[in-house]
Amino acid sequence: MSEPATGAAGQAELQAFRRAGHALVDGVADQLAALPSGPVWQPLPDALREQLLELPLPEGGGTVDDLVATVLRDVLPHAMGNGHPAFFGWVNPPPSLAGVVASLAAAAMNPSVVAGDHADVHLERAVVRWLAELVGFPHAPGAGLLTSGASAATIVCLAGARGRALAAVGHDVRRAGLAGAPQLVAYVPAEAHSCVRRALELLGLGSGALRDVPLEAGRLDAVALRASIAEDRASGALPALLVGSAGTVNAGVIDPLEELADVATAEGLWYHVDGAYGAFGVLDPAISARFRGMVRADSLVLDPHKWLGVPIDAGCALVQRGDDLRDAFSLIPPYLRQNAGEPVGTFAEYGFEQTRPFRALKTWATIAVRGRAGIAAQVARANALARELALLIEGEAELELAAEPETSIVAFRARPKGCPSARLDDVNRALPEAVQARGRAFVTGTVFGGRETLRACILHPDTGSEHLATLVAEVVETARTLAAKVR
Ligand SMILES: *Cc1c(COP(=O)(O)O)cnc(C)c1O
């Protein structure tokens, strides 16, 4: 589609777009309508997998109509499974249809969302503010931006943390790098998402400079943490960062955010909260008190492409002080910034992307069609379903809860009758894939508390009690089969 849409050729191309677009929308709607009655997921037929992998680079072009036919036949039916209400894997919701529609418009506009007086730039500013308002985080213009996801948002935030900590001891990390800088230390709970560690490694802290945070059954041993910080200071290192999770990926656990904030304040550390999955949980009145302290974070990351169901990709970094990010990323010298058209500067001054996609439109659309109340209801409903699933698990002799659910993630294990306890880890390790292969429910696994564990994450607005029952029945039956094999 390289020809410009002008002249006779362009007009014909536009007509083809109209026709193919309508056919695609109809095909997608048919597929979505049929989805809940089919298997959650199935492996691709061998021939099709091969065909896709070996697709030859075409020498000549084809028509959009053919393209749509191919997509509807060979691509659309072979999805990951997260469109199905019995999908409980990882942290992957179905897309909001408003977001899907908006994606078409965003692609058709195709702006690079950096700066300037075009709708996309203003919409991103508004949507970032909306996200902050949704979770009750303070927001000033410029103090946040959309990213590809929480992993990227975490790198953005922690670059701000690194710069601020080193600037405080007179070290300009952007000019000097880390050479000659004191060793920065980050205090990161064991259950924090791996993207935190990856960001710190990328930023040159070295994973050797990560310290565990003494959290036991959701309680912080602040005395032990402060002793560990004092020890690092005494050895000449520079304690810089404290991390908390507003919903861990393994079990949806909300860390004691207020207690962590107290330590960060007392010790002068940058406080970073990972709310990628769980920050929207604050909208559920049943658990909102657990999020107290989140507003005190220096930086908070959220993933609209998780609980909100914004079509991937949509992550968000929020900070108290936009200048912390601008200082870390802007290549425009401060003395020139005043002259820029926008007082808060361009998005490229606050992160590491230059050409940026129009993520705001699908995010705006998703929030706009539900409203704050609709989102809050969906979040509360998912949490209630998680508690319901926990009760089902507790009522099933061959299952056990690994943790009481706080949000919409339920961590649990199978203990099939007659299975030697030494083989339980083997059974639970093999369980997720075996359940997935049966096609009636989709669940994934992790290691939690040192043991192989299943985790069911409830994000689909159409998931209901019947799907919870299917999941429990599928796990119990599959576990029995696996146990019979290992015995
Ligand atoms: C998904 C997730 C991440 C990583 O986010 P991406 O969007 O996948 O980059 C980080 N933390 C938590 C708690 C998550 O659930």
The ligand as a MOL file (V3000), in Angstrom:
LIG
                    3D

  0  0  0     0  0            999 V3000
M  V30 BEGIN CTAB
M  V30 COUNTS 15 15 0 0 0
M  V30 BEGIN ATOM
M  V30 1 C 2.9010 -7.4540 33.3270 0
M  V30 2 C 3.6290 -6.9530 34.4950 0
M  V30 3 C 4.8430 -6.2780 34.3490 0
M  V30 4 C 5.5170 -6.1130 33.0200 0
M  V30 5 O 4.7370 -5.3320 32.1780 0
M  V30 6 P 4.7980 -5.4390 30.5920 0
M  V30 7 O 3.6420 -4.6130 30.1810 0
M  V30 8 O 4.6570 -6.8850 30.2640 0
M  V30 9 O 6.0910 -4.8910 30.1430 0
M  V30 10 C 5.4280 -5.7550 35.4800 0
M  V30 11 N 4.8770 -5.9220 36.6930 0
M  V30 12 C 3.7240 -6.5860 36.8790 0
M  V30 13 C 3.1770 -6.7460 38.2660 0
M  V30 14 C 3.0570 -7.1290 35.7860 0
M  V30 15 O 1.9070 -7.7880 35.9570 0
M  V30 END ATOM
M  V30 BEGIN BOND
M  V30 1 1 1 2
M  V30 2 1 2 3
M  V30 3 2 2 14
M  V30 4 1 3 4
M  V30 5 2 3 10
M  V30 6 1 4 5
M  V30 7 1 5 6
M  V30 8 2 6 7
M  V30 9 1 6 8
M  V30 10 1 6 9
M  V30 11 1 10 11
M  V30 12 2 11 12
M  V30 13 1 12 13
M  V30 14 1 12 14
M  V30 15 1 14 15
M  V30 END BOND
M  V30 END CTAB
M  END
